[in-house]
Amino acid sequence: MAYRYNTFEDPHGTLPDAVMKCEWPSETRKNPHRHNKSTTRPPICDTILDVVGQTPLVRLNKIPEAEGIECEMLVKCEFFNPGGSVKDRIALRMVEEAEKDGVLKPGSTIIEPTSGNTGIGLALAAAVKGYKCIIVIPEKMSNEKIDVLRGLGARIIRSRTSAGFTDPDSHVGIAMKLCKEIPGAVILDQYRNPYNPIAHFDTTAEEILQQCDGKLDMVVVSAGTGGTFTGIAKKFREKLPSCKIVALDPHGSILADSYEKSRPGVDFYEVEGIGYDFIPSVLDVNLADSWLRTDDTESFEMARRLIRDEGLLCGGSSGAALAGALRAAKTLNKSQRCVVVLPDGVRNYMTKFLSSEWMVERNFAKREFSEPASKPSWYDKPLRSFPIQPAVVLPPGATFAHAKMEFSNKPHVSCILVDDGRYKTSYGYISKTDVLKAMTSIEGTKKKIEGPSRVPVLPIDEGTLGQLYDIILQAPACVIVDANREVEGLADSSMFLSFIEAIE
């Protein structure tokens, strides 16, 4: 057994950024891992697991034309997998290989830390094969993912979004703790498991090559664990070395930073399923010819365009993939071809980027008024006209006792910002209710403030009163920052109401 699983019998476990020891096919060395040939789907499937893979390659029409792209652009629609994402491939493969290695047996419990899609793939396989399944998933991830996982019979545990992977309270830390406590438990670990990239080396990449008849000039893949990217890139390096390989990473993640040999630190971003705060073992960043960064706004806008203009019901990470691909494809001509992998579908984001209200509330889109008369007179006025309240910001390591003291000394303050030292340009917040809850907890107010909820940020020189209004309709407050993303102050609904009453 070449891969060391994290199991109940192994109380120590291995972290997900450990050096990977995966040998790929080669004529000069013996390969310790099994490789499968890509197979066709049977006319009648014995179980839903037979439907994994063999996803369609679809030509884009309207969007490339509108963006002035000359080359042919094709998208690999991984949301046609039964669980709705590219992660079904690795989930099934990891389960099958663990069965062959004798690690998964009747009665076993599969535990996995995940952003959701790998969890859905594993829960799907567990439901069909009869395993128990526990999924540890950060709070940031959509409620739709949670509902699907519960529907598949998985047990769900939420972790703090802001917890680093070495933190005991992170999704990785909690999963490893549970694995030590539950007999028969195993973490298949998409971050380290060599069958993550091998699944894509054997199937996804082969399918693309077959569907394109080997005629391909560029392939664009977004990176999360990096398994999809690494598997596809490795295959293309061997079979089509002339093809340009482009990897994508969201702003706030460090994957591209490792390629550029810089580590400026992490920041909060909304798009799910791509990017990380550590370098997963399965990711080989150097297989790319180039790395491109994408931001939330362009990712969500492009995902909505893919749905509206091309009829492809994809997710936000798919929007990120195409947004980056359009930039990269500008170097290609009419005789060339670019393939973009679309990782997942829209099902898990119905109340997120697909919702126009959600987009407006998070400042990714502007509110549209059906009638000009319904638009408030103050809506487009600059944010600088608003009397901002100085913000109380607690430093990393602050306790609820510190927050209680600040609330007592400043009764007009509705919430307190917390710089938890995790993100570069994003702040957490706590309310008086949070302090009350801490007072009745076992640790009391001595408890350190960890993983606070994020509060929206608005630049003072770019924002408008309308943007502030849309944010505080849902959020408890909004942080106003200067051009350097330093805190200028805070605004909440009561302050906004008093201001509007005074000017109308």
C-alpha positions in Angstrom: 0.0 0.0 0.0 1.9 3.0 -1.3 -0.4 5.7 0.2 -0.6 6.2 4.0 -4.2 6.9 5.0 -5.2 8.8 8.1 -7.1 6.2 10.0 -8.3 5.4 13.5 -5.4 3.0 13.9 -2.9 5.8 13.1 -3.4 8.3 16.0 -0.9 10.8 14.6 -2.1 11.4 11.1 -0.5 13.4 8.3 -1.1 17.0 7.5 -2.5 17.9 4.1 0.5 19.8 3.0 3.0 16.9 3.5 5.4 16.2 0.6 3.6 13.9 -1.9 5.3 10.6 -2.9 3.4 9.8 -6.0 5.2 8.2 -8.9 3.6 8.7 -12.4 3.8 6.3 -15.3 7.3 6.1 -16.6 9.5 3.7 -18.5 12.4 4.2 -16.1 10.8 3.4 -12.8 8.2 1.1 -11.2 4.9 2.9 -10.5 3.5 2.1 -7.0 0.0 3.4 -7.9 -2.7 1.8 -10.0 -3.8 3.5 -13.2 -7.1 2.8 -15.1 -7.9 3.4 -18.7 -10.8 5.8 -19.4 -13.9 3.7 -20.0 -17.1 4.4 -21.8 -20.4 4.6 -20.0 -22.6 1.4 -20.2 -26.0 1.8 -21.9 -27.6 0.7 -18.6 -25.8 1.7 -15.4 -25.8 -0.7 -12.4 -25.6 2.3 -10.0 -25.4 6.1 -10.2 -21.7 5.7 -9.6 -21.4 4.4 -13.2 -22.5 7.8 -14.4 -19.3 9.5 -13.0 -17.2 10.9 -15.9 -17.6 11.1 -19.6 -18.8 14.7 -19.4 -19.5 16.7 -22.5 -17.3 19.2 -24.2 -19.4 22.2 -25.4 -18.4 25.1 -27.7 -18.9 28.6 -26.4 -20.5 31.1 -28.9 -21.8 34.4 -27.6 -19.3 35.2 -24.8 -16.0 34.7 -26.9 -17.5 36.7 -29.7 -18.5 39.5 -27.3 -15.0 39.5 -25.8 -13.2 39.6 -29.1 -11.7 36.1 -28.8 -10.5 34.7 -32.1 -9.8 31.1 -31.1 -12.4 28.3 -30.7 -13.3 28.0 -27.0 -14.7 24.7 -25.6 -15.8 24.0 -22.0 -15.6 20.7 -20.2 -18.9 20.6 -18.3 -18.0 18.7 -15.1 -21.4 19.7 -13.5 -22.9 16.9 -15.6 -21.4 14.4 -13.0 -24.2 12.9 -10.8 -23.1 14.9 -7.7 -22.8 18.1 -9.7 -19.1 18.6 -9.8 -15.7 17.5 -11.0 -15.1 16.1 -7.5 -17.3 13.1 -8.1 -14.3 11.6 -10.1 -11.9 11.8 -7.2 -14.4 10.8 -4.6 -15.3 7.5 -6.4 -11.6 6.8 -7.3 -10.4 7.3 -3.7 -13.1 5.1 -2.3 -12.4 2.3 -4.9 -8.7 2.4 -4.2 -9.2 2.4 -0.4 -11.3 -0.7 -0.8 -8.6 -2.4 -2.9 -6.1 -1.5 -0.2 -8.3 -3.0 2.5 -8.7 0.3 4.3 -12.4 0.7 3.7 -14.4 -2.3 4.9 -18.1 -2.9 5.7 -19.0 -0.6 8.6 -16.2 1.9 7.9 -16.7 5.6 8.4 -15.5 8.0 5.8 -14.5 11.4 7.2 -13.4 14.2 5.0 -12.6 17.9 5.5 -13.9 19.7 2.4 -15.4 22.9 0.9 -18.3 20.7 -0.1 -18.1 19.2 -3.5 -15.7 16.4 -2.6 -18.0 15.8 0.4 -21.0 15.4 -1.8 -19.1 13.0 -4.1 -18.0 10.9 -1.0 -21.5 11.0 0.5 -22.9 9.8 -2.8 -20.5 6.9 -2.9 -21.1 6.1 0.8 -24.8 6.0 0.2 -24.5 3.6 -2.6 -21.9 1.4 -1.0 -23.2 1.5 2.5 -20.5 3.4 4.4 -21.0 5.9 7.1 -19.9 9.4 6.2 -18.9 12.5 8.2 -18.2 15.8 6.4 -16.4 18.7 8.1 -17.1 21.9 6.1 -16.3 25.6 6.8 -19.1 27.9 7.7 -18.5 30.0 4.6 -19.9 27.3 2.3 -23.4 27.4 1.0 -26.5 26.0 2.8 -27.4 24.2 -0.4 -24.3 22.0 0.0 -25.3 21.2 3.5 -28.9 20.3 2.5 -27.6 17.9 -0.2 -25.1 16.3 2.1 -27.8 15.7 4.7 -30.1 14.4 2.0 -27.4 11.8 1.2 -27.3 10.7 4.8 -24.0 12.4 5.8 -23.3 13.8 9.2 -22.3 17.5 9.0 -19.9 19.4 11.2 -19.2 23.1 10.5 -15.8 24.6 11.2 -14.6 28.2 11.5 -13.9 29.7 8.0 -11.0 31.8 9.4 -9.2 28.8 11.1 -5.9 27.9 9.4 -5.5 24.3 8.4 -3.1 23.7 11.4 -5.7 25.0 13.8 -7.5 22.3 15.8 -10.7 24.1 15.1 -10.2 24.0 11.3 -12.0 21.6 9.1 -8.8 19.6 8.8 -8.1 19.7 12.5 -11.7 18.6 13.5 -11.6 15.8 10.9 -8.3 14.4 12.3 -9.6 14.6 15.8 -12.8 12.6 14.9 -10.7 10.1 13.0 -8.7 9.3 16.1 -11.9 8.9 18.2 -14.1 6.8 15.9 -13.2 3.1 15.4 -13.1 2.1 11.7 -12.8 5.7 10.5 -10.6 6.8 7.6 -9.8 10.2 6.1 -9.3 9.6 2.4 -7.8 13.1 2.3 -8.2 14.7 -1.1 -5.3 17.0 -0.2 -2.7 14.2 -0.1 -4.3 11.2 -1.8 -2.4 10.5 -5.0 -5.6 9.1 -6.6 -7.0 12.7 -6.6 -4.7 13.8 -9.5 -4.5 10.2 -10.9 -8.3 10.2 -11.4 -7.9 13.2 -13.7 -4.7 11.9 -15.3 -6.6 8.7 -16.2 -10.0 10.0 -17.1 -10.6 13.8 -17.4 -7.4 14.5 -19.4 -7.9 11.5 -21.6 -11.5 12.5 -22.3 -10.4 16.0 -23.4 -7.7 14.6 -25.6 -10.1 12.1 -27.2 -12.9 14.7 -27.6 -10.5 17.1 -29.3 -8.8 14.4 -31.3 -5.5 15.7 -29.9 -6.0 19.1 -31.5 -5.7 21.5 -28.6 -3.5 24.6 -28.0 -4.4 25.7 -24.5 -6.1 24.2 -21.4 -7.3 26.3 -18.5 -7.9 24.8 -15.1 -8.8 26.5 -11.7 -7.1 25.1 -8.6 -8.5 24.1 -5.3 -6.7 21.0 -3.9 -4.9 21.1 -7.3 -5.8 17.6 -8.2 -7.7 18.4 -11.3 -5.0 20.8 -12.5 -2.1 18.5 -11.7 -3.6 15.4 -13.2 -4.6 17.1 -16.5 -1.3 19.0 -16.7 0.8 15.9 -16.1 -1.1 14.0 -18.9 -0.7 16.9 -21.3 3.0 17.3 -20.6 3.4 13.7 -21.6 1.0 13.4 -24.6 0.7 17.0 -25.9 3.7 19.0 -24.7 3.0 21.9 -27.1 -0.3 22.7 -25.3 -0.2 25.8 -23.0 -1.3 25.0 -19.5 -2.9 27.9 -17.5 -3.8 27.6 -13.8 -6.2 29.9 -12.0 -6.2 31.0 -8.4 -8.6 33.5 -6.6 -7.2 36.7 -5.0 -6.8 35.8 -1.4 -5.4 32.3 -1.9 -1.7 31.5 -1.8 -1.5 28.8 -4.5 -0.3 31.3 -7.2 1.9 32.9 -4.6 3.9 29.7 -4.3 4.5 29.6 -8.0 5.6 33.2 -7.9 7.8 32.4 -4.9 6.0 35.0 -2.7 3.7 34.5 0.3 1.9 37.8 1.0 -0.8 36.0 3.1 -4.4 35.1 2.8 -7.5 37.2 2.4 -11.2 36.4 2.5 -13.0 35.6 -0.7 -16.6 34.5 -1.5 -16.1 32.1 -4.4 -16.2 28.5 -3.2 -14.2 25.4 -4.1 -11.0 27.0 -5.4 -7.9 28.4 -3.7 -6.4 27.6 -0.3 -4.3 29.0 2.6 -1.8 26.1 2.2 -0.2 24.2 -0.6 -2.0 20.8 -0.8 0.3 17.8 -1.3 -1.3 16.8 -4.6 -0.6 20.2 -6.2 2.4 20.6 -8.5 2.4 24.4 -9.2 5.3 24.2 -11.6 3.4 22.2 -14.2 1.7 25.4 -15.3 3.0 27.7 -18.0 1.4 30.5 -16.2 -0.9 31.3 -13.2 -3.7 33.9 -13.4 -5.6 35.4 -10.5 -9.4 36.1 -10.5 -11.6 38.1 -8.1 -15.1 37.5 -6.8 -16.8 40.1 -8.9 -15.6 38.9 -12.3 -16.1 35.3 -11.2 -19.7 35.7 -10.3 -20.5 38.0 -13.2 -19.0 35.5 -15.6 -20.9 32.6 -14.1 -24.1 34.5 -14.5 -23.2 35.3 -18.2 -22.5 31.6 -18.8 -26.0 30.8 -17.5 -27.7 33.6 -19.3 -25.8 33.7 -22.7 -24.7 30.1 -23.1 -27.3 28.2 -21.1 -24.7 26.5 -18.9 -25.9 26.1 -15.4 -22.5 26.4 -13.7 -21.2 27.6 -10.4 -19.0 30.5 -9.3 -15.7 28.6 -9.7 -16.7 28.0 -13.3 -17.1 31.7 -13.8 -13.6 32.2 -12.4 -12.2 29.6 -14.8 -13.7 31.3 -17.8 -12.9 34.9 -16.7 -9.2 33.9 -16.5 -9.4 31.8 -19.7 -10.7 34.8 -21.7 -7.6 36.8 -20.7 -5.3 33.9 -21.6 -7.0 33.1 -24.9 -6.4 36.6 -26.3 -3.0 35.3 -27.3 -4.5 32.6 -29.6 -5.6 32.9 -33.2 -8.5 31.7 -35.3 -6.9 28.3 -36.1 -6.3 27.5 -32.4 -8.4 25.9 -29.7 -8.7 26.5 -25.9 -10.5 24.1 -23.4 -11.7 25.4 -20.1 -12.7 23.1 -17.2 -16.0 24.2 -15.6 -15.8 22.5 -12.1 -19.3 22.6 -10.8 -22.9 23.6 -11.3 -25.3 26.2 -10.0 -27.4 24.0 -7.7 -25.3 24.7 -4.7 -25.5 28.5 -5.1 -29.1 29.2 -5.7 -29.3 31.6 -2.8 -25.8 33.1 -3.5 -24.5 34.5 -6.7 -27.6 33.4 -8.7 -29.6 35.7 -6.5 -29.5 39.3 -7.7 -30.3 40.5 -4.1 -27.3 38.6 -2.8 -25.0 40.1 -5.5 -26.3 43.6 -4.6 -25.9 43.1 -0.8 -22.3 42.1 -1.2 -21.5 44.9 -3.6 -20.9 42.6 -6.6 -23.7 44.3 -8.6 -25.7 47.6 -8.5 -29.4 47.6 -7.6 -31.7 48.1 -10.6 -34.8 50.2 -10.2 -37.9 49.4 -12.3 -39.0 53.0 -12.3 -36.7 56.1 -12.1 -39.1 57.7 -9.5 -38.5 54.7 -7.1 -34.8 55.5 -6.8 -34.1 57.6 -3.7 -32.6 61.0 -4.3 -29.6 60.2 -2.1 -28.9 56.8 -3.6 -26.0 57.9 -5.9 -24.4 60.4 -3.6 -20.8 59.8 -2.6 -20.1 57.8 0.6 -17.9 60.7 1.8 -21.1 62.7 2.6 -22.0 60.2 5.3 -20.9 60.9 8.9 -18.9 57.8 9.7 -18.6 56.6 13.3 -15.1 55.8 14.5 -14.7 52.0 14.7 -13.6 50.0 17.7 -11.1 47.4 16.5 -9.8 44.7 18.8 -6.4 43.2 18.0 -5.6 39.5 17.4 -5.9 37.5 20.6 -8.5 39.7 22.2 -11.1 38.1 24.5 -14.8 38.6 25.1 -13.9 40.4 28.3 -12.1 43.1 26.2 -15.3 43.4 24.0 -17.5 43.6 27.1 -15.4 46.5 28.4 -15.6 48.4 25.1 -19.4 47.9 24.9 -19.7 49.2 28.5 -17.6 52.3 27.9 -19.2 53.0 24.5 -22.9 52.1 24.8 -23.7 53.7 21.4 -21.5 51.1 19.6 -23.6 48.4 18.0 -20.7 46.1 17.0 -17.0 45.8 17.4 -14.5 44.9 14.7 -12.0 42.1 15.3 -8.7 41.9 13.5 -8.1 38.2 13.9 -4.8 38.3 12.1 -6.0 35.9 9.5 -7.0 38.1 6.5 -5.2 41.1 5.0 -8.2 43.3 4.1 -11.2 41.7 5.8 -12.6 42.2 9.3 -14.7 40.1 11.6 -17.2 41.6 14.0 -19.0 40.7 17.3 -22.2 42.0 18.7 -23.5 42.5 22.2 -25.4 39.3 21.7 -22.1 37.4 21.1 -20.8 38.8 24.4 -23.9 37.6 26.2 -23.5 34.1 24.8 -19.9 34.1 25.9 -20.9 35.1 29.5 -23.1 32.0 29.8 -20.5 29.6 28.2 -18.2 27.4 30.2 -15.1 29.5 29.5 -17.0 32.8 30.1 -15.7 36.1 28.8 -12.1 34.9 29.2 -12.6 33.0 26.0 -10.5 34.2 23.1 -12.5 35.7 20.1 -11.9 33.3 17.2 -13.5 33.0 13.8 -15.8 36.0 14.0 -18.3 36.5 11.3 -17.1 38.7 8.4 -18.4 42.2 8.0 -18.6 43.9 4.5 -16.1 46.5 3.5 -16.7 49.6 1.3 -14.0 52.1 0.1 -14.9 55.6 1.1 -13.7 57.2 -2.1 -15.4 54.7 -4.4 -18.6 53.9 -2.6 -22.0 55.5 -2.7 -24.8 55.9 -0.1 -26.8 53.4 -2.3 -24.1 50.8 -1.9 -24.0 51.3 1.8 -27.8 51.1 2.0 -27.8 47.8 0.1 -25.1 46.3 2.4 -26.7 47.2 5.8 -30.1 45.9 4.7 -28.6 42.5 5.6 -25.3 43.0 7.4 -25.2 44.4 10.9 -22.7 47.0 9.8 -20.2 48.1 7.1 -16.6 48.9 7.5 -15.5 52.0 5.6 -11.9 51.9 4.5 -9.5 54.3 2.8 -7.5 53.7 -0.4 -5.0 51.6 1.5 -7.8 49.4 3.0 -7.2 50.9 6.4 -10.3 51.4 8.6 -11.9 54.9 8.5 -14.9 54.0 10.5 -18.1 52.1 10.8 -21.7 52.5 9.6 -24.9 50.6 10.7 -28.6 50.8 10.0 -29.4 53.2 13.0 -26.8 55.6 11.9 -28.0 55.5 8.3 -31.6 56.0 9.3 -30.7 59.1 11.4 -28.7 60.5 8.5 -31.5 60.0 5.9 -34.1 61.6 8.2 -31.9 64.6 8.6 -31.3 65.2 4.9 -34.9 64.5 3.6 
